[in-house]
Amino acid sequence: MAKKKLQFPFEGKNVNFAASTQPEFTSPDLCNVRPFDVLEGRARGGQRPGLRKVFTQNIGNGEPVVAMCQITTVEV
């Protein structure tokens, strides 16, 4: 299985090109992401915080959920 390193699109969204000719560090489709960590000011990419709660009830074992992650792998 070949592995390919994916770069975070620090240059933002750009819908002017086909996916095969997409400029470096851009993406044709982004949703709720930001390039810089607010607390440390580091460029590492991450999810923008929401404006409202996703779940109305508490999830977990009564303890507040601090973070949720989604991991996506791409096979080339």
C-alpha positions in Angstrom: 0.0 0.0 0.0 1.5 3.4 -1.0 1.4 6.2 1.5 0.9 9.8 0.6 1.5 12.8 2.9 -1.4 15.2 3.0 -0.8 18.8 3.8 -3.3 21.0 5.6 -4.7 23.7 3.3 -3.2 26.7 5.0 -3.9 28.9 2.0 -7.6 28.3 2.3 -10.4 27.4 -0.1 -9.9 27.9 -3.8 -12.7 26.7 -6.2 -11.1 28.1 -9.4 -9.2 24.9 -10.4 -9.8 21.2 -11.0 -8.6 18.9 -8.2 -5.7 17.7 -10.3 -4.4 21.3 -10.8 -5.3 22.6 -7.3 -2.7 25.1 -6.1 -0.5 23.9 -3.2 -1.9 24.4 0.3 -5.4 25.0 -1.0 -8.6 22.9 -1.1 -11.7 23.0 -3.3 -13.9 22.1 -0.3 -13.5 23.2 3.4 -16.0 23.3 6.2 -15.4 24.8 9.7 -11.6 24.6 9.8 -8.9 27.1 10.8 -5.2 27.0 10.2 -3.9 28.3 13.6 -4.3 27.1 17.1 -5.9 29.9 19.2 -4.2 29.1 22.5 -0.6 28.6 21.3 -0.7 30.4 17.9 0.8 27.4 16.2 0.1 26.6 12.5 -1.3 23.1 12.8 -4.8 23.1 11.5 -7.9 22.2 13.4 -11.7 22.4 13.7 -13.4 25.7 14.3 -15.5 25.6 17.5 -19.2 25.4 17.1 -21.8 28.1 17.8 -24.2 25.8 19.5 -24.3 22.4 21.3 -24.4 19.3 19.1 -26.0 17.2 21.8 -28.7 18.4 24.2 -28.0 15.6 26.7 -24.8 14.8 28.4 -22.8 12.1 26.7 -20.2 9.8 28.3 -20.2 8.6 31.9 -21.6 11.8 33.5 -18.2 13.5 32.9 -18.1 16.4 30.4 -16.6 15.4 27.0 -13.5 17.5 26.4 -12.7 16.6 22.8 -14.0 14.4 20.0 -11.8 13.4 17.0 -12.5 12.1 13.6 -9.7 10.3 11.8 -9.8 9.7 8.1 -7.3 7.6 6.2 -6.7 7.7 2.5 -5.3 4.8 0.5 -3.6 5.7 -2.7 
